Amino acid sequence: MPSKEWLEKYEAVKEKLRCKKDLDAYFTEKEIGGTPIDTLEIGSVSFPTGEVVVCDPLVEFADARPYVQKIPAGAYPVTICVVPSEKYGDRYACVKVSVSGEKPVRYELGLCGDEEFDELEEDEFFGFCVDAGMGCVADAKTQEAFKKYWERRESEEEGIDYYNDLFCDLLEENAKALPKYQREGGDWLNWTVPGTKLNFPIFASGWGDGVYPVYFGYDADGKVCGVYIHFIDVEEEYKDDGDEGEAEE
């Protein structure tokens, strides 16, 4: 749990950390800022505890910490907002976990409870680091089950890693079975930890490596209605020439 001092500091800067964009529009509109977008349904994700973990699954899944914000336990559909583009490829702009069908009225930045706010400036955010071009969202219990599964694998197979010895082939197989908005090597996968009913989706991260924010959407009654992983600000990053806007690979 975060300290009382941290919570007091957070209350003082909470408004500054809120997302000014309507992230739900990525999943309800046909275009953002004149750029065409589409959606891709990738199944559901189980949350037995409601503790949300978001990270690069190929680098730090075992060590990532859950957010202070929680969601009700349950299984929720996951949708990807895609920006189709011949020039840049089909990029994943945002990923949504739909906790309810309610409309968000505000978006609170996902935080782990130890962030430093003293030198925070306008439009800055805290996010998760991507170093292998992928993101994922999972429950803390699923994370723990994966850690135990991987420890068993490592005790039997020396020198293995998440990508080459697990996700690589699975991503390729998923791309063959469900090729829409996927490259040959695969851009998403909804995977269940062997021996459990605990699953989590992994997906390509916008432009690739970087730092990305996670927002919790709250409805008019103050309840969490969605979790949003924001990879690309479509209106800003594609603004120069529509769907072929200037952006870095």
Legacy VTK file of the C-alpha trace (Angstrom):
# vtk DataFile Version 3.0
C-alpha trace
ASCII
DATASET POLYDATA
POINTS 249 float
0.000 0.000 0.000
1.247 3.529 -0.709
2.201 5.675 2.259
-0.025 8.420 3.664
2.561 10.996 2.565
2.512 9.688 -1.003
-1.282 9.714 -1.122
-1.347 13.324 0.062
1.124 14.349 -2.641
-0.858 12.446 -5.238
-4.073 14.253 -4.303
-2.289 17.547 -4.913
-1.227 16.613 -8.461
-4.022 14.227 -9.473
-5.672 16.727 -11.803
-2.396 17.375 -13.629
-1.926 13.657 -14.273
-5.368 13.069 -15.789
-5.550 12.281 -19.497
-6.971 15.190 -21.470
-7.891 12.970 -24.445
-11.124 11.001 -24.783
-9.521 7.578 -24.963
-12.852 5.824 -25.342
-13.271 7.559 -28.719
-10.550 5.235 -30.008
-13.104 2.445 -29.646
-16.339 4.196 -30.587
-15.353 6.428 -33.537
-14.264 5.652 -37.099
-11.518 8.273 -37.140
-9.460 10.417 -34.787
-8.399 13.847 -35.996
-9.204 12.842 -39.573
-7.162 9.616 -39.396
-9.146 6.389 -39.992
-9.024 3.856 -37.179
-10.445 0.380 -36.622
-10.842 -2.050 -33.734
-9.709 -5.612 -33.178
-11.269 -7.913 -30.583
-8.729 -10.312 -29.015
-10.806 -12.177 -26.439
-11.038 -11.603 -22.709
-8.628 -11.396 -19.786
-9.235 -12.885 -16.344
-8.828 -10.790 -13.176
-9.348 -13.021 -10.127
-7.977 -10.365 -7.733
-8.542 -7.147 -9.714
-4.912 -6.105 -9.241
-3.772 -4.835 -12.651
-0.266 -5.390 -14.028
0.851 -3.815 -17.321
4.373 -4.246 -18.676
6.579 -5.525 -21.476
5.974 -9.301 -21.188
9.242 -10.182 -22.908
11.372 -8.242 -20.439
9.882 -7.737 -16.969
6.658 -9.660 -16.574
7.906 -11.493 -13.503
8.930 -8.297 -11.703
6.326 -5.694 -12.718
4.260 -4.244 -9.891
0.458 -3.827 -9.872
-1.168 -0.421 -9.877
-2.676 1.244 -6.832
-5.978 1.385 -8.698
-7.925 -1.886 -8.816
-10.867 -3.230 -10.791
-13.613 -5.647 -9.694
-12.690 -9.315 -10.042
-13.984 -10.845 -13.264
-13.213 -11.555 -16.908
-13.334 -8.640 -19.322
-13.121 -8.236 -23.115
-9.977 -6.737 -24.611
-10.036 -4.547 -27.725
-7.204 -2.987 -29.710
-7.557 0.296 -31.589
-5.634 -0.060 -34.859
-4.398 2.672 -37.204
-4.246 0.999 -40.639
-1.468 2.473 -42.790
0.439 1.261 -45.833
3.331 3.583 -45.006
3.820 2.696 -41.341
2.060 -0.632 -41.144
-0.982 -1.348 -39.026
-0.112 0.201 -35.673
-1.793 -0.504 -32.354
-2.718 2.881 -30.886
-4.575 1.892 -27.722
-5.682 -1.242 -25.870
-8.857 -1.268 -23.786
-10.009 -3.653 -21.087
-13.787 -3.088 -20.881
-14.761 -3.381 -17.233
-18.312 -2.156 -17.872
-20.358 -0.606 -20.653
-20.422 2.812 -18.998
-18.871 5.906 -20.544
-15.748 7.301 -18.851
-16.008 10.885 -17.599
-12.376 11.060 -16.476
-9.125 9.121 -16.919
-6.772 8.640 -13.967
-3.150 7.714 -14.596
-2.200 4.241 -13.383
0.368 4.515 -10.580
2.270 2.033 -8.413
2.499 4.103 -5.251
6.135 5.222 -5.144
6.311 7.817 -7.922
8.031 11.154 -7.219
5.856 14.194 -7.929
8.150 17.044 -6.810
9.360 18.070 -10.297
6.282 17.039 -12.241
5.434 19.315 -15.161
2.296 19.772 -17.231
1.526 16.896 -19.642
4.176 14.647 -18.088
3.196 11.103 -17.174
4.523 7.997 -15.486
4.413 4.910 -17.675
5.737 1.410 -18.180
8.901 0.756 -20.189
8.868 -1.284 -23.390
12.203 -2.702 -24.549
11.064 -5.583 -26.774
8.213 -3.980 -28.698
5.366 -5.647 -26.775
2.966 -4.903 -23.949
0.603 -7.017 -21.869
-2.117 -6.668 -19.254
-2.688 -9.235 -16.531
-3.921 -9.871 -13.025
-1.345 -10.099 -10.230
-2.418 -13.702 -9.592
-1.770 -14.554 -13.240
1.642 -12.948 -12.949
2.439 -15.123 -9.944
1.243 -18.260 -11.744
3.451 -17.396 -14.712
6.472 -16.913 -12.450
6.013 -20.401 -11.013
5.527 -21.876 -14.493
8.676 -20.201 -15.781
10.727 -21.258 -12.772
9.829 -24.867 -13.583
10.821 -24.348 -17.214
14.150 -22.805 -16.219
14.932 -25.697 -13.882
14.565 -28.057 -16.841
15.962 -25.925 -19.692
19.021 -23.796 -19.075
19.380 -20.434 -20.833
15.803 -20.067 -22.089
14.061 -16.743 -22.592
10.451 -15.598 -22.874
10.479 -14.795 -26.572
12.547 -17.493 -28.284
11.439 -20.358 -26.073
7.793 -19.473 -25.560
6.057 -16.602 -27.323
7.829 -16.595 -30.706
6.168 -19.697 -32.151
2.838 -18.947 -30.470
2.720 -15.462 -31.974
3.478 -16.823 -35.437
0.780 -19.483 -35.109
-1.751 -16.891 -33.973
-0.884 -14.643 -36.913
-1.504 -17.514 -39.327
-4.825 -18.357 -37.715
-5.988 -14.740 -37.283
-4.018 -12.624 -39.787
-6.068 -9.407 -39.627
-3.861 -6.495 -38.522
-0.922 -8.781 -37.827
2.504 -9.089 -39.383
3.896 -12.506 -40.261
5.728 -12.845 -36.957
2.581 -12.052 -34.978
1.428 -8.903 -33.202
-0.903 -10.244 -30.530
-1.660 -13.377 -28.560
-4.107 -14.260 -25.784
-2.332 -16.942 -23.792
-3.278 -19.119 -20.816
-0.637 -20.154 -18.285
-0.323 -23.965 -18.586
-2.079 -25.873 -15.830
-4.293 -22.902 -14.917
-7.336 -20.998 -16.173
-5.412 -17.728 -15.895
-4.813 -15.925 -19.174
-3.373 -12.649 -20.374
-3.083 -10.949 -23.767
0.163 -9.607 -25.216
0.285 -7.134 -28.095
2.582 -4.939 -30.191
3.298 -1.572 -28.591
2.470 1.281 -30.938
5.732 2.477 -32.497
7.766 -0.088 -30.531
10.078 0.594 -27.610
9.371 3.543 -25.342
7.462 4.566 -22.220
3.663 4.375 -22.313
0.928 5.470 -19.891
-1.956 3.397 -18.554
-5.215 5.107 -17.595
-8.186 3.949 -15.532
-11.470 5.313 -16.885
-14.111 6.240 -14.297
-17.824 6.619 -14.996
-20.200 9.249 -13.606
-20.696 7.163 -10.437
-16.958 7.064 -9.743
-16.555 3.396 -10.705
-13.814 2.039 -12.956
-15.351 1.253 -16.336
-12.223 0.583 -18.388
-8.438 0.309 -18.426
-6.649 1.994 -21.349
-3.071 1.392 -22.487
-2.254 4.409 -24.658
0.463 3.798 -27.235
-0.149 6.438 -29.905
-1.754 9.881 -29.703
-3.367 9.515 -33.126
-4.547 13.101 -33.452
-1.084 14.456 -32.632
1.216 11.920 -34.287
-0.711 11.533 -37.552
-1.819 15.149 -37.884
0.498 16.276 -40.730
-0.957 14.142 -43.478
-3.801 12.037 -42.191
-3.107 8.339 -41.953
0.411 8.811 -43.306
1.540 11.245 -40.657
5.080 11.839 -39.503
6.096 9.523 -36.712
9.197 7.690 -35.689
9.621 3.975 -36.126
LINES 1 250
249 0 1 2 3 4 5 6 7 8 9 10 11 12 13 14 15 16 17 18 19 20 21 22 23 24 25 26 27 28 29 30 31 32 33 34 35 36 37 38 39 40 41 42 43 44 45 46 47 48 49 50 51 52 53 54 55 56 57 58 59 60 61 62 63 64 65 66 67 68 69 70 71 72 73 74 75 76 77 78 79 80 81 82 83 84 85 86 87 88 89 90 91 92 93 94 95 96 97 98 99 100 101 102 103 104 105 106 107 108 109 110 111 112 113 114 115 116 117 118 119 120 121 122 123 124 125 126 127 128 129 130 131 132 133 134 135 136 137 138 139 140 141 142 143 144 145 146 147 148 149 150 151 152 153 154 155 156 157 158 159 160 161 162 163 164 165 166 167 168 169 170 171 172 173 174 175 176 177 178 179 180 181 182 183 184 185 186 187 188 189 190 191 192 193 194 195 196 197 198 199 200 201 202 203 204 205 206 207 208 209 210 211 212 213 214 215 216 217 218 219 220 221 222 223 224 225 226 227 228 229 230 231 232 233 234 235 236 237 238 239 240 241 242 243 244 245 246 247 248
